[in-house]
Every structure is written in C-alpha cells, then in structure tokens.
C-alpha cells in the first residue's frame, strides 16, 4: 500500500510539474519582477485558467463541463507558451542562477509539503467526519455534472447554492491527475498545503530588501511554517499556565472564546475539511503577491488580475472579498495620506479592479441566493485576556514589524498587513454577519476574519525575522538580539501546536490506511457502499430517495459518494443554504410520505415531482421511518441488494 501511494503522489507531482513547464513562458513574461519570475504561481494559475474558463462558459450556457474542455484549454496554453518561446527565443525559458536558487527552494517546499501532507492523510484518510460529507459531495457533483451550475446532492432538482468554485477548482485538479475522487480529495489538500508553503515563502522574500540572501531564505522558510504549520498563541498561554502540555487538547485553540470559532490553516489541515477557506488559500496568497507587485510597478495588468482574483474569492469563500477589500482600503488610505494627489489614480485603479471582479463573479452571482441576513451588533464581547492568549504573540510580531518596517513601498505594505490584522481581530468584537445560528451569533464572523489575520501575522513573522538577520540593517546589536530572541520564542511556542495536534488526530501515525477516503465505507457501511458502487455504474440521470439525516452524521452517504442527488439531505446545512427551513420541512415531509405513507398515488406524484429513479431501503431508512415495504415493492423492481439493504429502480 505504501509503494502504491508513493507512486500516486509522485505521479501527481510529475503531472503538476508538467503543467508548471507548460505555462512557464507565459508566467515568466508577466511576472518577471518577482524574485522567482512567477514560478510559485504556475501550478495554481494554469489550473485556475482551466477551471475559470469552463466555469464561466458553462454558467453562460456555451459549453459543457468535461475533460475534453480541460485538455483543449491546456493545449491553447501550451501553444501560447510555444509562441512566446518562438518570438522571444529559447532564453525566455531559462533563468539566472540567483532565480534558479529561489525556484529550487520553492520546488522543494512544494514537493515536501505535497508528500508529507499526503502521507499524513493516508494515516486517517476517511471522509466520514465533521463536514467532509459536504465537501466531498460538492467535489463529486462537479465531477459528474455535465453542465454548470451543478446539482445539489442534498436537494434533488436544485443547483448548489454555495460559494463552491473552490470545489470545482479541486475537481479540475482531480481530473488532470487522473485519480479517483476519494483519493483526489486527500491529494487536493496536500496540493494546497504544498503550494501554500511555496507562495508564503515568496511573499516573505518580496517584503525583504535582499531577496537572495541567507537571511531572506531563512525568514521565508520560517514564514512558510508560521502560516501553514504553526498554531496561534494558545499553546504558549497553556504552557505558561500549566508548566507542561500533558493534557493539552489541540482543538481548544480554535474554540477558546465562548461561542466563537478562531481557526487557522494548521488546524484546517489537521481535521482536513475541504472548505472554502482552505480552497481559497492559494488564491489569497497570489492576491497578496499581486498587491505588492502593483504597488511597486503600478501596471494595469496587476489591477485586472486582482479584480479577477477578487471574483474567484467571491465564488470560493465570499468572506475573503470583505477581508481583502479591507486590506486594499487600508493600503489606499495610506497611499493617499502619503500623497493626496494619488487619489485620482487610486480611484481609477479601484474602478479597474471592480470591473474585473464583477465580470468574473457576475455569471455565478446571478444564480446565487445570499445565505446571510444583514449585520448585527455584538452584545457579548471577548474577555481581553482571552484575546491576548490567542493573539498576543501575533501582536508582538506586529509591533516588531512596525519598529523595523523600512522605507518606501515596503513600509506601506508592512503597515497595511499590521493594521489589517489588528482590524480583523477587532471587528468581531463589535459587529457580526447574521446567519441561522442564534446561539453562536459571531462565530462565523470571527472565524473567517481572524483566519486571515493569522495568515497576515505569519507572513509578518517571516519577513521581520529576515530583516533582523540582514547584516546591513542599521539596528543596535542589543535590540537586534532581543528582537530575535522574542521572535524565536514566539515561533517555537506556536510550533507546539502541530507537535501535539497532528499525532493526536492521526493516531500517532501508528496505522497506515492509504489515500482512499472512501474505503472506510466497505467496513463501516458495507451495504450502503454496495449501493454507491451500483449507482455509479448504473447512473441514469434520475434522482434518489434515502432517509433525511442530521448534519455531521453518517446519513446521506449514498447520495454523497454516488453523486446521485437525494430529495433532502443534511437538514441544517440545507436550511443555511436555502435561507429558511420551510423548503427543508416540506421535502422532509414528502420523504416520510414515500417511505411510510399508504397512498400509492401520492407517492407516485412525489416521485415524479423530483424525477426519482431509485429508492434506497436500508438501516437508516428503517430507523427513521416505519417503512411500507409492500407499497415500495409495487413501485419498481429490486435491482440490487446486500443483507437487508436494497435498491428499487422505479418504473
């Protein structure tokens, strides 16, 4: 099993490397001002081009969602690269020795990140907990749907009403790699981790004066670990309070403040839900790079790219539009304060970004119904000591970053990251976005805002460390040593989190199961797994009836893993996505009528209403309903059965 998985991981790496070379001349030409001439962006950008073109054209009704379209786009990218090489010479493909060194480090970070995270996932690959059903369900729908928007696996006849472009992006990766969806899910997580490591490294280099120095390299490496691997300051607080980490429970670092959530990337990769905030990580990191490039070069192309990336954020993790809109606002205010005559140029740049953003997000937005209901004022804030326990280390890093911020554009960027991080932590103490969770009113707001604050502060840690290590900087020795000691202690303390979290979640890495996230069903739910296999082979465009389930349970596994939508799935999730419980309650009532009602005519009416071709009868259905099996047998024929579970194909 080990050897087979290593081959899959290596194949995934080789395919991604091939894509990197395919787009390299284009990337190098556009992003020549970057220290790596754009190398770290390549894998994400070429996949994003494929996904975005198919997504836009499909939403506009011009094309289908299939592998042929992906290969056609890749061919066009390859031909464009060849044209650049032909017109500019073979030199357009090669780089200097200094750039090659940076590329080598980024490639190392990607390969190690991809490999390590994939092997970690192979120790607990199961897609059976937390919100993995939801995430895998979206991924599966985008893989099987011939058109977009794709069907909702938990509301037959309705399209997905969620910011799920990231899941479509993931589906394109899975298709390109040529792996099964359940293996692909875990590889996508590893891909994002690897690309995140290399992109953070590059951002840290961009914030330093000497980008090819040992100091810059070390700062970039530490910055990558600070963003992608380390935890918040909770582990430091716990160690100081208790003197040891013997009983440390890693999840408390994300639920420390009552009725709130304050996650960060490392925790996301521990529990491995493929949510929008994870899928959007490469996008927001590339956005930050574009912002820095724009500030240094003021080229229109970077404004257009920022707008497109904003549109991708909107469709992947809508919260990030607000977050990075705030970051741009902080940047713009500083630019105007420094030079009030810049205001016209800034307004024009804002218009270009907005137009590009609108053009990117509009086709999706026209079919999307908002799942939020306004803004509320916070009635119960966080105790200051708890904020300090979580973000104290980051605040110290902010202070140090400001103290040695440098001059020119770098100074403005450092201040932007610092002030934005502070605002993102402070805002959930005053206002929140309303949703359907009255007992946790500001949980989601704090989650999405502080998640990005953590990323900004991690980048600042790496950049600040690199600056302190630069020998040429005019800083008194005692101050340099003190600052280095403080940063080292903070970084070491936050690295205690992954040391405790990953072994705990992955069972001390004692058992190896492989990359297949679906294999658990063969032993835990063999009957339902058999139904999944049958439906995948005999999918006919019809929908499914199975028991309606509560969120975070093993209900509705058949619709998720087969890709055949059911009438109604996880209740609370659909309640959130549909903006109310009425439609959920109606469908739940109709499913009850199918399973235990006496009227054949009414049952047939409901089956026709939802284009039902399959009825599942198994353990969950018998637990949830008094199944009128005699009636169901008269509606079709049993085409598959295992134990007491069977599938009826409706006449």
N, C-alpha and C positions, 0 to 999 in steps of 0.2 A: 504493500500500500504506500509506504514511504516513497519508493522509487517511482511509482506511477504518478504520485502527486508532484514530486520534484520535476518530472518530465512535463507535466501540465503547467507548472509555474514557469519553467524555463521556456516552454513554447509561448506562453503569454508574454514573457519578457521579449523574446525574439520578434514576435509579431508587433509589439509596441515599438521596438527599436526600428523595425522596418518602416512603420508609419512615420516615425521620427525622421528618418532619412528621406522619406517620400516628400515631406513638406519642408524639409530643411532649407533649401534655397529661398523659398518664399519667406519663411520666418527670419532667416538671416538678413534678407534685404530690408524687411520692415522694421526689425528690432535690432539693427546694428549698433545702436547706442547702449544696449545692455551689456554688462560685463561678459556674459556668455553668448552674446549676439542672439539671444532668444531660445537657446537650446532647451531650457527647463519648461518652456511653454509648449513645445511642439506636440507632445503626446495628447495634451488636453485640447489644443487648438484644432488639430485635424479631426479628432472625434467630435468636437463641438460643431465644426463646419458641417460634417455629415448629419449630425442629429438636428441641427437648426434648420438646414435646408429642407430636409424631409418633413420636419415638424411644420414649418411654415407653409410649404406647398400642400401638405395633406390637410391642414386646417382650412386652407383656401379652396380645397376640392380639386387640386390639379394633379395629384399623384397618389400612389398607394405606398403603404409602409411595408417594404420588403427588402430582402438582401440585395436584390438587383440594383436598387436605387443607391445603396451604400457603395457598392462596387463601382457604379457609374461616377459617383462624386469623387471617390478615391482616384479613379482614372483621370478625371479632369484636374485634380490637384497635382497628380504626377506629371501630366503633360505641361501644366503651368510651371512646375519646377524645372522641367527639361528646357522649356523656352527661356527661362531666366539663365540657366547654365549656358545655353546656346548663344544668347545675346551678350552675356557678360563674361563668358569664358569659364573654364574649369575652376578658376580662382574663386568664383562665387560659392564654391562648395567647401573650401578649406578655410581654416582659421589660424591665427597666430599661436605661438607656443604658450603665451600667457592665457589666452582664451581657452586653449585646449586643456590647460590645467584646471580651470574652473569647471569646464564641461565634464571632465573626468570625475571630479568630486561630486557634481550633481548626479551623474550617472550612477556612481557608487551609492549615493543616498537613495536614489530611486530603486535600484536593484535590491539593496539590503532591506529597505522599507517594504517593498513588494514581497520579498521572500520571507522575511521574519513575520509580517502580519499574516500572510497566507498560512504559514506553519502554525502560528498561534491559533488561527481559526480552525485548523484541522484537528485541534485538541478539543474543540467544542463547536462543531460546525452546524449543529441543529438549528433549523429555522422554526422553532416551536415555542418561543417565549417572548415576553414584552410585546413589541409591535412588529415583530418580524413577519407575522401573517400579512399585515397590511402592506409592508414594504415589498415582500416577495409577490404578493397579489398584484400590485401595480406593475412590477417588473414583468411578470408573466403575461399580463394583459397586453403590454406593449410589444411583447414578443409574438403573440398570437393574433393580434388585431390587424386586419389588412388595411384598415383606414384609421384616421385620427379625426376627432378625439376618440380614444379607446373606451370600451365599455367598462363600467364599474362592476367588479366581480361580486359585489355585495348588494347591488340593486339592478337586477336584470332589466334591460331596456333603457337604462340611464347611463350617460357617459361619466367618466371620472370628474368629479368637481373638487379638485385639489390642486395645489401648486406642485405638479408631479413631473415637470420637464426633466428633472434630475433622474427620475426613474427611467424615462425614455432614453436619456443620455446613457444610462447604465445598460439598457437593452441593446443599444448600438455597440457598446463595448463587447457584450456577451456574444453578439452575432459575429463581430470581427474576429474574436478569439476562437470561435467555433467550439465552445464548451456548452455543457448542459446548463439550464437556468440555475439549478440548485448549487452547482459548482461556481457558476459565474457570479452569483450573489456574493460569495465569500472572496472571490478574486477582485471584484469591484472595490470592496472595502480595502483590500491590500493595495490596489492601484491608487486609490485616493490617498492612502497613507504615504505611499512612495512619492507620488507627485507633490504632496504637501510638504514633505521633507525637503525636496529639491527647490521648490518655489520659495519657502521661507528662507532658506539659505541665500537664495538670490536677492530677496528683498533686503536682508541684512547687509549684504555687500553693497547694495545701492545706497544705503544710508551711511557708508563709510567713505573716507577720502581715498585711501589706497586699497583698491578692491582686490588686488592680487597679493597682498601681504599676508604673512602668517597670522597677524593679529586679526585681519578681516576674515580669514578662513576659520580661525578658531571661534570668533564671535558668531559667524554664520552657522557653524555646526551646533554651537550651544543654543543659538536662537531657534534652530530647527527642532531640537529636543525640547526646548522650553514651550514651544507652541504645540507640538504634536504628541509629546510623550509625558511631560511633567503635569502635575496637578496644581491646584490653587494653594493658598497658604494654610488651608485647613490642617494639613498633615503637620506643619510646623507648630501650629497652635496646639494640636493634640499632643505632640511630643513634649512641648514645654509644660503643658498642664499635667501630663501623666508620667513623664520621665521615660516612657517606652511606648512602643507601638504594638504591644502584645495583643490587645483586644481591639485594635483599630479596624473599623468597618469602612471600607473604601467608599461605599455609596453615600455615606453621611456627608461627604464633601460636596455633594450635589443637592442635599436636602436639609442642610444645616439650619437655615432660617425657616421658621414655621410657615407651612402652606405655600412654599415657594420652590422653584427649581433653579439651580445655578450650575449647569453643567459646563463642560469644556471638552476639547477634542479627545484627550486621552480616555476619558470616561466613555465617550461615544464609541471608541474603538474597542474598549473592554466589552461593553454589552452588545455592540455591533448591530444596532438597528440602522437600517439604511435610509435614514430620514433626510429631509431637505437640507437641514443644517450641516449634515455630513457631505451630501452630494454637492453642496454649493461651496465647499471649502476650496477646491482648485479655482473656482470662478472668482471668489472674493480676493484670493491671493493674487491672481492675474490682474484684477481690477486695481489693487493697490500698486502693482508694478506700473500699470498704465497711468495712474495718477501721478506717480513720481516722474515717469518719462515725460508726461505732458508738462509738468511744472518746469522741468529742465529744458524742454525743447519747444514747447508751445505749438506743436504741429496738429493740424486739424484731424489727421488720421487717428490720433490718440483720443480725441474727443468723441469721434464716431465709435471707436472701439469701446470706450467707457459707456456710451449710451447703449450699445448692443449688449454689453455685459450686464448693465442695469436691467435690461429686458429679460435676460436669462435668469438673473436673480429673482425677478418678479415671478417667473414661472416655476422656479425651483424652490425658493424659500423667501416668500414675499417680504418677510420681516427685514431681510437684508437690504432691501431697497431703502427702507426708512433709516436703517443704521448707516449705510454708506452715503445716503443723501445727507445725513447729519455730518458725516466726515467731510464731504465736499463743502458743506456750508461753513464748517469751522475753517477749512482751508481758504475759502473765498473771502471770509471776513478778515482773516489775517493779511491776505494779499491786498485788500482794499485799504486796510489800516496802514500798511507799509507804503502804498502808493495809490491814493484816491483816484488818480487818473486811469487806473486799471479797470474801473468799474464797467466801462462800455465793453471792453474786451472780454471781461468775465461774464457779462450778461449774454454776449454773443456765443461764447463757449457753452454756456448753460443751455442756450436755445438749441445748439447742435446736439448736445447730449440728450436733451429732452426729445427731440425729433427722432433720433436714432433709437432711443428707448421705446418710444411709442410705436414706431414701425415694427420693432421686434416683438413687443408684448401684445399688440392690439388684436391679432387674429385669435390668440388664446383668450384674451380678456373678454372679448365679445361673447364667448361661450361659457364664461365662468361667473358663478354667483358668489358674492362675498360671504365668507363664513364668520366675519366679525360684526359686531353691532355697536360701534362707537367707542368712545374713550370715557373712562371713569376716573374719579379722584380717589387716591389711596386713603383709606381710613385707619389702617394699621401698618405703620412702617416697621423697618427692621431695627432691632437694637444696635447701637453703634458698635458695641464690642464684637457683635457677630459679623458685621461688615468688615471690621478690622481683622478678625480671624480669617476671613475668606480672601480679602483683597489687600491686606496690609503689606505683603511682600511686593505686590504689583505697584502699590502707591509709592513705596520706597524707590522702586525702579523708575517710576515716573519722575520723582524728584531728582534722582541722579542723572536721568536723561536730559532734563532741563538744565542742570548745572553744567553739563559739558556739551551742549547742543550744537556748537559750531557756528558757522556763518552761512549766509545766502539761502539757497533753496533747501539745503539740508536742515537748516534751523527751522524753517517754516514747516517742513514735513514732520520733524520730531515734535514740534509743538502741536501740530494737528493730531498726531497719534496720541499724545499725552492728554490733551484737553478732551478729545473724543472719548477716550477710555473712561475718563472721570465722569463725563456726562452720561455715558451708557450705564454706569453703575448707579448714578444718582437718579436718573429719570424714573425707574420703577419704584422709587421711594415717594413719588408724587402723583404719577398718573399711570394708567394701565389700559390695555385694549380689552374690551369686554368680549367674553365668549360664553360657553354654556356651563362653565364650572364656577358656580357662585361661592363655593367653599374655598376655592383657591383662585381668587379673582386676578391676582397679579403674577401668578406662577409662570404663565407662558411669556408674559412681557419680560419678566426678569430673566427667564431662561434665554430668550433669543437675543436680548441686549447684552447681558453680561458674558454670553458665549463669545461674542465678537470683541468685547472689551478685553477678555482674556487673551485672544489672539494678538491684539494690538500691543498689549503689555509684554507678551512673549517675544514679539519682534523687537520691541524696545530693549529688552534684556540682552538679546544677542548683539544688537547694534551698540549699546552702551558698553558692553564688555569689550567689543572690538576697539572702540575708541579709546578706552582706558589702556589698552595694551599697545596702542600705537606709540612708538618711542618718540616720535617727533612732536607729540602734543605738548603744549606748554602747561603742564599741570604739576604742582608741587608734589614731590615724592611721597610725603606722608599722606596727602589727600588721595593720591592715586592708589596707594596700598590699602588705605582704609576703605575706599570705594570698592576695590577688587575683593576684599575680604567680605564685605557686606553682600555683594552680588553672588559670590561663591556660596555663602551660607544660605541665601535665599534659594538659589538654584538647586543646591544639594538637598535642602529641606523639601522643596516641591517634587523632587525626583523620588522621594519616599513613597509618593502615591502609587506610581506604576509598579514599584517593587512589591507593594502589598496587593494592589488591585489585580494585576494580570494573573499571578499564580493562584489567587483566590478564585477568580471566575473560571479559570481554565484548569481547575483541579490539580494544581501543582505540576501541570504538564506531564502527568503520570500515564494518561491514557490517550492513545492516538486513534482517531476515528476516520480521518480522511477529509477531503474537501467537500464531499457531497452533503449539502444541507438538508436533503430530502430523505436520507437513509433511515433516520430515526422513525419514520412512519412505518417501516417494514416490521419493526418490533413493537412499537407503542400502539399503533393503529393499523394493523395489517389488513383488516377488512376495508377500511377507508382508503388505504394505499392501493389496494387492488382496484377499487372503483376509480381512483385517479388514473391508473395505468390504462384501464379500459376506455375511459372517456377521452384520454389523449389520443388514443388510436382510432377512436370512432367519432370524433367531434364532427357535428353536422350543422353547426350554426344555431342550434336550438339551446335553450337555457335549462337550468337545473332547479329542482326543489330539494332542499335539505333543511334540517332544523335551524331555526334562528338562534344565534348564540350571543352571549355577553362578551364584551371586549376582554382581551387577554386570556381567553380560554382556548381549548383545542376544538371548539365548534367551528364549522365552516371551513375546515381544512380541505375538503374535496373541491369546493369552488376555487379556493386559492391556488392549490397545486395543480389542478387540471386546467385552469384557465377558462372553465365553463361557468358563466355567471349564475348566481342563485337569486331567488326573489328578494331575499333580505338576509344580510349577514350581521356582523357585529353591530349591535343596537346603537351604542353611544357614539361610535365612530361615524355612523351614517347620520345620526342626529346632528353632530357637529358639521358634517359636510353639506347637509341639506338645509341647515339653518332653522330646524324645528323638528319636533318629534311626531307631528301629525302623519307625515308620509310613512314614517317607520312603523307607527302603530297600525296604520291601515294595512300595510303589507304583512305585518306580523299576524294580524287577524286573518288575512287571506291564506297564509301558510297553515295556520291552525285549521282552517276550513278544509284545506286539501287533505291533511293527514287524518283528521278525526271527524269531519263533518259527514252527514248522511246523504246530502243531496248530490247526486251524480251530475245533474245539470249545472249546479252552481260551481262544482269543482271543475267541470269542463270549461265553463266561462272564464274562470281564473287562469286555467292552464293556457287558454288561447290568448288571454289578455297579456300574458308575459312570455308568449312564444316558448312554452315549456316542452321540452322533448325528453326529459329524463326526470325520474322521481327516485330519490335515494331513501331506502329504509334500512336503518342500522341502529346501533346502540343509542346514539344521541337522539334520534327521532323517537325511539321507544321511551326514553327518559322524559322527553319534553312533551309528548303527546300520547293520547290513547289511540294508537294508530288503527284506523279502519282498513285493515289489510284486504278484506274481501272486496271493498269498493275499489281500492287501488289496483287490484289484480284485473279488474274489468276495464281499466283504462289503457292497458297496453300489455306487453309481454315482458317477462323477466329475461333479460339478455345476459346478465352476469350475476353471480352470487358467490359468496365465500362465508362459511359459517352461517350466522343469522342475518348477514348483511346482503342486500341485493339491490340491483338497479332495474327499474322498469323503464322500457322505452315506450313512450306514449304513442298511441295510434295516431 
